[in-house]
Amino acid sequence: MPDEYDAARRDMSNYEKGLYFELGRAHIRGETPERGWVRQFAISINGKSRILDSARSDGKGVRSVERKSGRVNEADARKQLGLERQGLDSRQVTHSTWETVEGEKVPDKVLGDMQKLALDFPGRFRHETVSRADAARAIRLGQSLVSQQLELIRAYELTRADRARKRLGKIREIVRAREAKAKDERAREKESQQRGITKERDEQARANKARDERARVEPEPAARVMRELPTWAQILTREDNRENAQPPTRADRDAQALEMPGLEIKPGHAQEPHTPPPAPQRTPEQAQANPRARAAQERDNARALAIENGLSPQMMGILGLNSNDPPKMIDTDAARTHAESERNRSIHQQRERERSEREREGRHRSE
């Protein structure tokens, strides 16, 4: 017929029955963690593991308690008792106590093994039978202890989870601050590089502009020499004018003298007016030789001037300075056009080289 102990264990699983009974009896017997007692303590006996329901250190060994709240399984119990015999014999287990509940079935072989242990290890092995009333009280006490522990565990877990959430929030803030700082540093570095590139471009543009201004103010040596050198047509025309010029007559000299201020010509008494000596007469060979000599001299001067200004042999050839018998007529417009084209081509090549250099430096910085 069901009694108080059966009512206390109603609607419980075998695990809950054993757990509540072990906790209640341990609390009643004073087997608390403050006194050094540990639940489900594992030891190794001759290489085999033995789990003790409750145990504490006792010198070099342990003092253990095994509790059975219901029917005792013969095979499991005899195996545990066999290991405890070895532990008691080797002094790994100093004392061992087994508790069973009054009225619950304990196999005869198990009872026989416990009696033999009590005889072989007097005072070190003991079997106690707990009354059903004490067992019911232990069940209820164990259940209450578990409820309290669950509440403590739940509160502890909630507090720990709250701390973890706060700590995670702080970590996220730190990470976001670091990412923002790194982003700002990258932006500043990029801006600094861009300012450097812009400054370099501005300096290059100013240098190019200054060079163009100098080119407009100071023309290339070839163009300057082209403007300074007289053409062969001018040289020959000047010589022809000198050759064909007639010496001034007496009337011309008198008229020139009259035009000069403060000068008056008065013929003396019994004296004829002054007659200039006759102009020297040049032979045709002399008249023909002098213009060519003067032209050759001017050509040599022009050639020296061209060499001094760094004029290329091609341009000197166009000007007719490389030949002793240059043509009497030269297309000066074409020569000047060619010189201007050469100057523009040189400027264009220089700008292309500078642009290629800037592009190469820009690619190098981007890499």
C-alpha positions in Angstrom: 0.0 0.0 0.0 1.4 3.5 -1.0 2.9 5.4 1.9 4.5 8.8 2.5 7.6 7.9 0.6 5.7 6.8 -2.4 3.7 10.0 -2.4 6.8 12.1 -2.3 8.2 10.4 -5.3 5.0 10.3 -7.4 5.3 11.7 -11.0 9.1 11.8 -10.8 11.6 10.3 -13.1 14.2 7.8 -11.9 16.8 10.5 -12.3 14.9 13.0 -10.2 14.2 10.4 -7.5 17.9 9.6 -7.2 19.0 13.3 -7.4 16.6 14.6 -4.7 17.3 11.7 -2.4 21.1 12.2 -2.7 20.9 16.0 -2.2 18.5 15.8 0.8 20.4 13.0 2.6 23.8 14.9 2.0 22.3 18.1 3.4 20.9 16.2 6.5 24.3 14.5 7.1 26.2 17.8 6.7 28.0 16.8 3.5 28.3 20.3 2.1 30.9 21.9 -0.1 31.9 24.1 2.8 33.1 20.9 4.5 34.9 19.7 1.5 32.3 17.3 0.2 31.9 16.9 -3.6 29.0 15.3 -5.5 29.8 12.8 -8.3 33.5 12.5 -7.4 35.5 10.3 -9.8 38.4 8.2 -8.9 40.5 5.6 -10.8 41.0 2.2 -9.2 43.4 -0.1 -11.1 42.7 1.7 -14.3 38.9 1.6 -13.9 36.7 4.7 -13.2 34.5 4.8 -10.1 31.9 7.6 -9.7 31.1 8.2 -6.0 27.8 9.9 -5.2 29.4 12.0 -2.4 33.1 12.1 -1.4 35.8 14.2 0.3 39.5 13.9 0.8 40.7 11.9 3.8 44.4 11.9 4.1 45.9 10.3 1.0 42.5 8.7 0.1 38.9 9.6 0.0 35.8 9.0 2.2 32.8 8.1 0.1 29.0 7.6 0.4 26.8 5.6 -2.1 23.0 6.1 -1.9 20.3 4.0 -3.5 16.8 5.5 -3.3 14.9 2.6 -4.9 15.3 -0.9 -6.1 19.0 -1.9 -6.4 20.3 -3.2 -9.7 22.3 -6.3 -8.9 24.9 -6.2 -11.8 25.7 -2.5 -11.3 25.8 -2.7 -7.6 28.1 -5.8 -7.5 30.5 -4.1 -10.0 30.7 -1.0 -7.8 31.2 -3.0 -4.7 34.0 -4.9 -6.4 35.8 -1.7 -7.2 35.3 -0.4 -3.7 36.9 -3.6 -2.3 40.0 -2.9 -4.4 39.9 0.8 -3.3 39.6 -0.1 0.4 42.4 -2.7 0.0 44.7 -0.1 -1.7 43.7 2.6 0.8 42.5 4.8 -2.1 39.2 4.6 -0.3 39.6 5.1 3.5 35.9 4.8 4.4 32.8 3.7 2.5 29.1 4.0 3.4 26.2 2.5 1.5 22.6 3.8 2.2 19.4 1.9 1.0 15.8 2.7 1.7 13.7 0.5 4.0 11.3 -1.7 2.0 13.1 -1.3 -1.4 14.4 -4.5 -2.9 18.1 -5.3 -2.5 19.3 -8.5 -4.1 20.7 -11.2 -1.8 24.1 -11.3 -3.6 24.4 -7.6 -3.1 23.6 -7.9 0.6 26.2 -10.7 0.8 28.9 -8.6 -0.8 28.2 -5.8 1.6 28.3 -8.1 4.6 31.7 -9.5 3.4 33.1 -6.0 3.0 31.9 -5.0 6.5 33.7 -8.2 7.9 36.9 -7.7 5.8 37.2 -4.0 6.5 35.7 -3.4 10.0 35.0 0.2 10.7 35.8 1.2 7.2 32.7 -0.2 5.4 29.2 0.3 6.6 25.7 -0.4 5.2 22.9 1.7 6.6 19.1 1.3 6.0 17.2 4.7 5.9 13.5 4.6 7.1 10.9 5.5 4.6 9.9 8.6 6.6 13.5 9.9 6.6 13.7 9.0 2.9 10.5 11.0 2.1 11.8 14.0 4.1 15.1 13.8 2.1 13.2 13.7 -1.2 11.3 16.8 -0.3 14.4 18.6 1.0 16.4 17.7 -2.1 13.6 19.0 -4.4 13.5 22.3 -2.5 17.3 22.6 -2.7 17.2 22.1 -6.5 14.5 24.7 -6.9 16.6 27.2 -4.9 19.7 26.3 -6.9 17.9 26.7 -10.2 16.7 30.2 -9.1 20.3 31.1 -8.1 21.6 29.7 -11.3 18.9 31.5 -13.4 19.7 34.8 -11.6 23.4 34.3 -12.1 23.0 33.4 -15.7 20.8 36.5 -16.3 23.4 38.7 -14.6 26.2 37.2 -16.6 24.3 37.6 -19.8 23.6 41.2 -19.0 27.3 41.9 -18.3 28.2 40.1 -21.6 25.7 42.3 -23.5 27.2 45.4 -22.0 30.7 44.2 -22.7 29.8 43.4 -26.3 28.3 46.8 -26.7 31.5 48.5 -25.5 33.6 46.3 -27.8 31.4 47.3 -30.7 31.8 51.0 -29.9 35.6 50.5 -29.7 35.6 48.7 -33.0 33.5 51.4 -34.7 35.7 54.2 -33.3 38.8 52.4 -34.6 37.3 51.9 -38.0 36.2 55.6 -38.2 39.7 56.7 -37.1 41.3 54.4 -39.8 38.9 55.8 -42.4 39.7 59.4 -41.5 43.4 58.6 -41.7 43.0 57.1 -45.1 41.0 60.1 -46.3 43.6 62.5 -45.0 46.4 60.6 -46.6 44.5 60.5 -49.9 43.8 64.2 -49.7 47.4 64.9 -48.9 48.5 62.9 -51.9 46.0 64.7 -54.1 47.2 68.1 -52.9 50.8 67.1 -53.7 49.7 66.0 -57.2 47.8 69.2 -57.8 50.7 71.3 -56.5 53.1 69.5 -58.8 50.7 70.1 -61.7 50.4 73.7 -60.9 54.1 74.2 -60.7 54.6 72.4 -64.0 51.9 74.5 -65.6 53.6 77.7 -64.3 57.0 76.4 -65.6 55.4 75.7 -69.0 53.8 79.1 -69.1 57.0 80.9 -68.2 58.9 78.9 -70.9 56.3 79.9 -73.5 56.5 83.5 -72.4 60.3 83.4 -72.8 59.9 81.7 -76.2 57.6 84.6 -77.4 59.9 87.3 -76.0 63.2 85.6 -76.9 62.8 83.8 -80.3 64.9 80.8 -81.2 68.4 81.4 -82.4 67.5 80.2 -85.9 64.7 82.7 -86.2 66.8 85.5 -84.7 69.6 84.8 -87.1 67.2 84.7 -90.0 66.0 88.2 -89.2 69.5 89.5 -88.6 71.3 88.0 -91.7 70.9 89.9 -94.9 69.8 87.9 -97.9 72.0 87.4 -100.9 69.6 89.5 -102.9 70.1 92.4 -100.5 73.9 92.0 -100.6 74.1 91.9 -104.4 71.6 94.7 -104.8 73.7 96.8 -102.5 76.8 96.1 -104.4 75.1 96.8 -107.8 74.0 100.2 -106.4 77.6 101.0 -105.3 79.0 99.9 -108.7 76.5 102.0 -110.7 76.7 105.1 -108.5 78.3 108.2 -110.3 80.6 110.5 -108.5 79.0 113.8 -107.5 79.6 116.7 -109.9 80.8 120.2 -109.0 77.3 121.5 -109.1 76.1 118.8 -106.7 78.9 119.6 -104.3 78.1 123.3 -104.5 74.4 122.7 -103.9 75.2 120.5 -100.9 77.5 123.2 -99.5 74.8 125.8 -99.9 72.4 123.8 -97.9 74.8 123.6 -94.9 74.1 126.4 -92.5 76.8 129.0 -91.8 78.8 128.1 -94.8 79.3 130.6 -97.7 81.5 130.2 -100.8 83.2 133.4 -102.1 85.6 133.3 -105.0 88.8 135.2 -104.5 90.0 138.1 -106.7 92.0 137.0 -109.7 91.4 133.4 -108.7 89.3 130.9 -110.4 86.8 128.8 -108.5 88.2 125.6 -106.9 87.9 122.7 -109.2 87.9 119.2 -107.6 90.3 116.6 -108.8 88.9 114.3 -111.4 87.3 111.1 -110.1 89.5 108.0 -110.4 88.6 105.9 -113.3 88.2 102.2 -112.5 88.8 99.6 -115.1 85.9 97.2 -115.8 87.8 94.3 -114.2 88.3 96.3 -111.0 84.6 97.3 -110.9 83.6 93.7 -111.4 86.0 92.3 -108.8 85.3 94.6 -105.9 81.6 93.8 -105.5 82.3 90.1 -105.4 85.1 90.6 -102.8 82.7 92.6 -100.6 80.0 90.0 -101.1 82.4 87.2 -100.1 83.4 89.2 -97.0 79.8 89.7 -96.0 79.1 86.0 -96.6 81.9 85.0 -94.3 80.6 87.4 -91.6 77.2 86.0 -91.9 78.5 82.4 -91.7 80.4 83.3 -88.5 77.3 84.9 -87.0 75.3 81.8 -87.8 77.8 79.5 -86.2 78.0 81.7 -83.1 74.2 81.4 -82.7 74.2 77.6 -83.0 72.5 77.5 -86.4 72.2 73.9 -87.8 74.0 73.0 -91.0 70.7 72.4 -92.7 69.6 76.0 -91.9 73.0 77.3 -93.1 72.5 75.4 -96.3 69.0 76.9 -96.8 70.6 80.4 -96.3 73.3 79.5 -98.8 76.2 80.0 -96.3 77.8 76.6 -97.0 78.6 77.4 -100.7 81.2 79.7 -102.1 78.9 80.5 -105.1 75.4 80.8 -103.5 72.4 81.6 -105.6 71.8 85.2 -106.1 68.1 84.9 -105.1 66.7 83.0 -102.1 63.1 82.5 -101.0 63.3 84.2 -97.6 59.7 83.6 -96.8 60.1 79.9 -97.1 63.2 79.9 -95.0 61.5 81.9 -92.2 58.5 79.5 -92.4 60.8 76.5 -92.1 62.6 78.1 -89.1 59.3 78.8 -87.4 58.1 75.2 -88.0 61.3 73.9 -86.5 60.8 76.0 -83.4 57.2 74.9 -83.0 58.1 71.2 -83.5 60.8 71.5 -80.8 58.3 73.1 -78.4 55.7 70.4 -79.1 58.2 67.6 -78.5 59.3 69.1 -75.2 55.7 69.3 -74.0 55.0 65.7 -75.1 58.0 64.5 -73.1 56.9 66.5 -70.0 53.3 65.1 -70.3 54.6 61.5 -70.6 56.8 62.0 -67.5 53.8 63.3 -65.5 51.6 60.4 -66.5 54.3 57.9 -65.6 54.8 59.5 -62.1 51.0 59.5 -61.6 50.8 55.7 -62.4 53.7 55.1 -60.0 52.0 56.9 -57.1 48.7 55.1 -57.7 50.4 51.7 -57.6 
